[in-house]
Structure formats: structure tokens, C-alpha cells
Amino acid sequence: DCSESLRDERPKDRLLGGLLSPEFDEASCLSRDQSAQYWKQSNHTPSPYLLQKLRNYESLHRRWPSECNYVVWLESGGIGNRVISMVSTFLYALLNDKVFLLKLPDDFHGIFCEPFPGTSHDYSGFDKMFYCEEGQRLLRRFAWLFLKSNRYYVPNAKQWIGIQVRMFGFAPFPFERMVSQSGYFEKIRNMYYEHSTTTGEVISVYQPSQEKEQHTEKQSHNVKALSEIYLLSFSDVLLTTTFSTFGYVAYGLGGVRPWLLLKPENDVDPSCRQSLSAEPCFHFRYSYDCKTRKHVDKGALVPCVKHCEDFTWGVKVVDETLVIRRH
């Protein structure tokens, strides 16, 4: 297997620097155990504090003592929205010593591995108080918190390039320049099949599924969608559609700074720009300042939080050195 021989040259750390517990049964979920073979090697190391919090949480989740507080995640949106909101909710539970529970719909059962060893945003004016310290102190008193959100708070190739194209009704692209996903795949595949490259390199184009529309209510559709997210995350270079949480999850998993297809302002080829980080965009960021009781620009307060390249109303965590270099 050519692809296996290529990725075998990279150091394999199936526990991802300690993020995964050694208590996991490898045979219970092959994707969790083998994904590290295909992702690019990360330059980031988990902090000892984070690793200790994870081990403490695993113990808490197994014991479920009577004095536990709980946060229950409720699904909303498509698979991309669901994954980033699940991650955000788990982080909230981790930092606040709450037990994280999932209320999974029927179309989501059997898609993910067991989460821990030994275990099988539009918001109103009141909701924005969630981000204030006094609101957090109040929430700590409740044993149960229900959270429903869809936002973020192959062969032996030298290089894998992933392309994720999504069509939005509110931001249509000229048809000839950005056709539907399946048609786009066929067009690129035929181009490289019929014409050789000037350098003599062999380029192959693959697409595992031919889903044209989102059907989150179908489990089979969700299985294909999650498979494609993981395949995209293995890419060395990733090109994604703006505003798409599907793409956010893919490059977040792979730790890759993607190239973003920006919405064209007129009938010209859409430009693309490399993102400043592999972090997802918090589309509808809150602008409420708890101290001053006023609305402020959250993208201009600290160097590590900037407005998103693909959606200027939102904010994201960025690499400060890249911000300085770009300017």
C-alpha cells in the first residue's frame, strides 16, 4: 500500500501527545487509533495543565459522583455545526468541572468513537450574560445545564491537496467559475486525465461520495460527511469555502492553515487567502462588554483575536506573529 508506506515514514503517536488516554482499547475504534498516521506532524505540544485536566475529567466522568454538575449538549444544524459546538461545549465542561453528556439524535448514533475510557449562536439579550463572570458564577450553582448550539465559542503522493466546495444560496458564485461539488470533481479529474502536467508529475483526483445536498436527518449521509471531513483533514494543503463549518472541522482536525475561497463581489474569479490560523470562526460574536455594559469591537481588543477573513462580523484566535508579518 503506497499511501501506508509514505505515512509510515512519519513518527506515529497514536495518543496525540497525551490527549488520548492509554486506557483506550485500540480495537474498539480503528479510526481513533490510526488517524495519527495520516495527519501532518504537529509542531504543537499539549500543555501539562491540559493533560492533567483531561485525566481528571476522565476520572470524574467514570465516577459520576452525586455532587457532580452536568452540561448536556443538544444537537443543532449540520454535521460541521454539530462538531464544533460539541468541542466548544466539552471545553466549557472541562474548564468548569462539569460532566459532559450528549443527547444524540437517531441520525448521529454509531458515527463517533466512545468519548472516554470505560464509557460506552444566535442568542437573546439575556443569553449574552453567559460570557460574564457574574453569569458564570450563577451557572455554577446549577447541577444540570442544557446547551443547544451550532456555533464555535490516498496513494503514494508527495503532497495531498484537499478541496472543499460548498454552495450557499445567500452567496451564489458564477456557475461557470464555481460549479456544484460533484461536477467540480469531474471537471478537475477529467482535466488531469486528458492533459499531462508541464513537470511530468502524475496528478490523481478522488472524491469518495457524491452527495450534492445536505441531509443531516439521514445517518448514512452523516457517515459520508464525517468520512470526507477526516479525509480533508489529512491534506497537506487545504482549500475550503468561506463560512462553512464543514471546512472548519476539517482544517481544525488537521491543524492546517487553509486557503479560503472568498466571496466574489462581482463576476470575476473568486480570490483566495490563506487563513491566519487553523481555528474556526465564531460567526456571530458577542459584542457586549461586561464591565462597561456597552457594545465594543471584540476583534480589536487583543492581538490574538481578530476578525475572520471569510466573515468580517465574526472573530477567531490567530497567530500574532503572522498578523505582524502580514502587515
Sequence and secondary structure as in RCSB ss.txt:
>XXXX:A:sequence
DCSESLRDERPKDRLLGGLLSPEFDEASCLSRDQSAQYWKQSNHTPSPYLLQKLRNYESLHRRWPSECNYVVWLE
SGGIGNRVISMVSTFLYALLNDKVFLLKLPDDFHGIFCEPFPGTSHDYSGFDKMFYCEEGQRLLRRFAWLFLKSN
RYYVPNAKQWIGIQVRMFGFAPFPFERMVSQSGYFEKIRNMYYEHSTTTGEVISVYQPSQEKEQHTEKQSHNVKA
LSEIYLLSFSDVLLTTTFSTFGYVAYGLGGVRPWLLLKPENDVDPSCRQSLSAEPCFHFRYSYDCKTRKHVDKGA
LVPCVKHCEDFTWGVKVVDETLVIRRH
>XXXX:A:secstr
 HHHHHHHTS   TTGGGTS TTS GGG HHHHHGGGTS   S    HHHHHHHHHHHHHHHH  TT EEEEEE 
 SSHHHHHHHHHHHHHHHHHTTEEEEEE  GGGTTSS  SSTT      TTGGGGGSHHHHHHHTT SEEEEE  
S    S S  EEE     TTS   TTTS  HHHHHHHHHHHHHHS  TT        S    S  TT HHHHHHH
HHHHHHHHT SEEEEETT HHHHHHHHHHT   EEE   SSSS   EEE S S   BTT   EETTTTEE  GGG
SSTTEEE SS TTSEEE  HHHHHHH 
